[in-house]
Amino acid sequence: MSYILCVRLAHFYVRVLASRAEGRPLVVLRDKSVLDCCELCEAKGVSPGMGARQARAILEGAVFLPWEREDFAQAQTEWLDRCIPFTDAIEP
């Protein structure tokens, strides 16, 4: 018997880049869309999938950072390493 488990890491990208925002609301963008945003941004109506232009119009003073693979490589590896004791197949 096999099982499939989906783990959703809410605000993963925002948490990794939080120090770059210096306490301001943070949005991570990928391909001109919101990939992730902090809870304050969500409270103001911004959500993943929203266009960057629309998010910028809603969030004055927020920090908008582009997604770059190398920024998240270490955090991704650490998280996947935590899953290893539970399975032999992991797909991020």
Contact map, one row per residue, 1 for C-alpha under 8 A:
11100000000000000000000000000000000000000000000000000000000000000000000000000000000000000000
11110000000000000000000000000000000000000000000000000000000000000000000000000000000000000000
11111000000000000000000000000000000000000000000000000000000000000000000000000000000000000000
01111100000000000000000000000000000000000000000000000000000000000000000000000000000000000000
00111110000000000000000000000000000000000000000000000000000000000000000000000000000000000000
00011111000000000000000000000000000000000000000000000000000000000000000000000000000000000000
00001111100000000000000000000000000000000000000000000000000000000000000000000000000000000000
00000111110000000000000000000000000000000000000000000000000000000000000000000000000000000000
00000011111100000000000000000000000000000000000000000000000000000000000000000000000000000000
00000001111100000000000000000000000000000000000000000000000000000000000000000000000000000000
00000000111111100000000000000000000111000000000000000000000000000000000000000000000000000000
00000000111111110000000000000000000100000000000000000000000000000000000000000000000000000000
00000000001111111000000000010000000110000000000000000000000000000000000100000000000000000000
00000000001111111100000001110000000111000000000000000000000000000000000000000000000000000000
00000000001111111100000000000000000000000000000000000000000000000000000000000000000000000000
00000000000111111110000000000000000000000000000000000000000000000000001100100000000000000000
00000000000011111111100000000000000000000000000000000000000000000000001000000000000000000000
00000000000001111111111001000000000000000000000000000000000000000000000000000000000000000000
00000000000000011111111000000000000000000000000000000000000000000000000000000000000000000000
00000000000000001111110000000000000000000000000000000000000000000000000000000000000000000000
00000000000000001111111111000000000000000000000000000000000000100000000000000000000000000000
00000000000000000111111100000000000000000000000000000000000000000000000000000000000000000000
00000000000000000110111110000000000000000000000000000000000000000000000000000000000000000000
00000000000000000000111111000000000000000000000000000000000011100000000000000000000000000000
00000000000000000000101111100000000011011000000000000000000011100000000000000000000000000000
00000000000001000100100111110000000011001000000000000000000001111000000000000000000000000000
00000000000001000000000011111000011111001000000000000000000001111000000000000000000000000000
00000000000011000000000001111100011110000000000000000000000000011110000000000000000000000000
00000000000000000000000000111111111100000000000000010000000000011110000000000000000000000000
00000000000000000000000000011111111000000000000000000000000000000110000000000000000000000000
00000000000000000000000000001111100000000000000000000000000000000000000000000000000000000000
00000000000000000000000000001111110000000000000000111000000000000000000000000000000000000000
00000000000000000000000000001111111000000000000111110000000000000000000000000000000000000000
00000000000000000000000000111101111110000000001111110010000000000000000000000000000000000000
00000000000000000000000000111100111110000000000110000000000000000010000000000000000000000000
00000000001111000000000000111000011111000000001100000000000000000000000000000000000000000000
00000000001011000000000011110000011111101100011100000000000000000000000000000000000000000000
00000000001001000000000011100000000111111100000000000000000000000000000000000000000000000000
00000000000000000000000000000000000011111110000000000000000000000000000000000000000000000000
00000000000000000000000010000000000001111111000000000000000000000000000000000000000000000000
00000000000000000000000011100000000011111111111000000000001000000000000000000000000000000000
00000000000000000000000000000000000011111111111000000000000000000000000000000000000000000000
00000000000000000000000000000000000000111111110000000000000000000000000000000000000000000000
00000000000000000000000000000000000000011111110000000000011000000000000000000000000000000000
00000000000000000000000000000000000000001111111000000000010000000000000000000000000000000000
00000000000000000000000000000000000010001111111101000010010000000000000000000000000000000000
00000000000000000000000000000000010110001100111111000000000000000000000000000000000000000000
00000000000000000000000000000000111110000000011111000000000000000000000000000000000000000000
00000000000000000000000000000000111000000000001111100000000000000000000000000000000000000000
00000000000000000000000000000000110000000000011111110110000000000000000000000000000000000000
00000000000000000000000000000001110000000000000011111110000000000000000000000000000000000000
00000000000000000000000000001001110000000000000001111111000000000000000000000000000000000000
00000000000000000000000000000001000000000000000000111111100000000000000000000000000000000000
00000000000000000000000000000000000000000000000001111111110000000000000000000000000000000000
00000000000000000000000000000000010000000000010001111111111000000000000000000000000000000000
00000000000000000000000000000000000000000000000000011111111101000000000000000000000000000000
00000000000000000000000000000000000000000000000000001111111100000000000000000000000000000000
00000000000000000000000000000000000000000001110000000111111100000000000000000000000000000000
00000000000000000000000000000000000000001001000000000011111111000000000000000000000000000000
00000000000000000000000000000000000000000000000000000001111111000000000000000000000000000000
00000000000000000000000110000000000000000000000000000000001111100000000000000000000000000000
00000000000000000000000111100000000000000000000000000001001111110000000000000000000000000000
00000000000000000000100111100000000000000000000000000000000011111000000000000000000000000000
00000000000000000000000001111000000000000000000000000000000001111100000000000000000000000000
00000000000000000000000001111000000000000000000000000000000000111110000000000000000000000000
00000000000000000000000000011100000000000000000000000000000000011111000000000000000000000000
00000000000000000000000000011100001000000000000000000000000000001111101000000000000000000000
00000000000000000000000000000000000000000000000000000000000000000111111100000000000000000000
00000000000000000000000000000000000000000000000000000000000000000011111110000000000000000000
00000000000000000000000000000000000000000000000000000000000000000001111111000000000000000000
00000000000000011000000000000000000000000000000000000000000000000011111111000000000000000000
00000000000010010000000000000000000000000000000000000000000000000001111111110000000000000000
00000000000000000000000000000000000000000000000000000000000000000000111111111000000000000000
00000000000000000000000000000000000000000000000000000000000000000000011111111100000000000000
00000000000000010000000000000000000000000000000000000000000000000000000111111110000000000000
00000000000000000000000000000000000000000000000000000000000000000000000111111111000000000000
00000000000000000000000000000000000000000000000000000000000000000000000011111111100000000000
00000000000000000000000000000000000000000000000000000000000000000000000001111111110000000000
00000000000000000000000000000000000000000000000000000000000000000000000000111111111000000000
00000000000000000000000000000000000000000000000000000000000000000000000000011111111100000101
00000000000000000000000000000000000000000000000000000000000000000000000000001111111100000000
00000000000000000000000000000000000000000000000000000000000000000000000000000111111110000000
00000000000000000000000000000000000000000000000000000000000000000000000000000011111111100100
00000000000000000000000000000000000000000000000000000000000000000000000000000001111111110100
00000000000000000000000000000000000000000000000000000000000000000000000000000000011111100000
00000000000000000000000000000000000000000000000000000000000000000000000000000000001111110000
00000000000000000000000000000000000000000000000000000000000000000000000000000000001111111100
00000000000000000000000000000000000000000000000000000000000000000000000000000000000101111100
00000000000000000000000000000000000000000000000000000000000000000000000000000000000000111110
00000000000000000000000000000000000000000000000000000000000000000000000000000001001100111111
00000000000000000000000000000000000000000000000000000000000000000000000000000000000000001111
00000000000000000000000000000000000000000000000000000000000000000000000000000001000000000111
